[in-house]
């Protein structure tokens, strides 16, 4: 942390990271809450191991478009309808 002081930088807080990774939705009443007793180090580890569903779904959609696959939305998941990705690669 000392190296950040002269640069006037800081680490994101766990709460800021949750908002960046779309765990917090400002338009809804639901708010993520950590269980009591979870240390800051554990919070950073858990957040670091998380997956942003919005980013992953955008990447999957981009891959399907790139390889000319048709998409069919089923329960929020995109599935190929004609050819599989491996057939196109």
C-alpha positions in Angstrom: 0.0 0.0 0.0 2.9 2.4 0.6 3.8 2.4 -3.0 0.3 3.7 -3.9 0.5 6.7 -1.5 2.9 8.9 -3.6 0.8 8.2 -6.6 -2.4 9.2 -4.7 -3.9 5.8 -5.7 -5.9 3.3 -3.6 -7.3 -0.2 -3.9 -11.0 -0.6 -4.7 -13.0 -1.5 -1.6 -14.9 -4.8 -1.7 -18.2 -2.9 -2.0 -16.9 -1.0 -5.0 -15.8 -4.2 -6.6 -19.2 -5.7 -6.1 -20.8 -2.8 -7.9 -18.2 -3.0 -10.8 -18.9 -6.8 -11.1 -22.7 -6.1 -11.2 -23.5 -7.8 -7.9 -25.1 -4.5 -6.8 -28.0 -3.2 -8.9 -28.9 0.4 -8.1 -32.3 0.0 -9.7 -33.4 -2.8 -7.4 -34.1 -3.1 -3.7 -31.9 -6.2 -3.3 -28.5 -5.6 -1.8 -25.7 -8.1 -1.4 -24.7 -8.6 2.2 -21.6 -10.4 3.4 -22.1 -12.9 6.2 -20.8 -11.7 9.6 -17.1 -12.5 10.3 -15.9 -12.5 6.7 -12.5 -10.8 6.7 -11.5 -8.2 4.1 -8.9 -10.6 2.7 -11.5 -13.3 2.2 -13.8 -10.8 0.5 -11.1 -9.9 -2.0 -10.4 -13.5 -2.7 -14.1 -14.4 -3.2 -14.6 -11.4 -5.5 -11.5 -12.2 -7.4 -12.7 -15.7 -8.0 -16.1 -14.5 -9.2 -17.4 -14.4 -12.7 -19.3 -11.4 -14.1 -22.3 -13.1 -15.8 -22.9 -10.0 -18.0 -19.4 -10.1 -19.4 -19.4 -13.9 -20.0 -22.8 -13.8 -21.7 -21.5 -10.9 -24.0 -18.4 -12.9 -24.8 -20.4 -16.1 -25.6 -22.8 -14.0 -27.8 -19.8 -12.5 -29.6 -18.3 -16.0 -30.2 -21.5 -17.2 -31.7 -21.8 -14.2 -33.9 -18.1 -14.6 -35.0 -18.7 -18.2 -36.1 -22.1 -17.5 -37.7 -24.1 -19.5 -35.3 -27.8 -18.9 -34.7 -28.8 -18.1 -31.2 -31.9 -19.2 -29.3 -32.5 -17.7 -25.9 -33.6 -20.3 -23.3 -33.8 -19.2 -19.7 -31.3 -16.5 -20.3 -28.7 -18.8 -21.9 -27.8 -18.8 -25.5 -27.5 -22.1 -27.3 -26.5 -22.9 -30.9 -29.4 -24.1 -33.0 -27.8 -25.3 -36.2 -24.2 -26.0 -35.9 -22.0 -26.4 -32.9 -19.0 -24.1 -32.3 -16.6 -27.0 -32.8 -18.0 -27.7 -36.3 -17.2 -24.1 -37.3 -13.7 -23.9 -36.0 
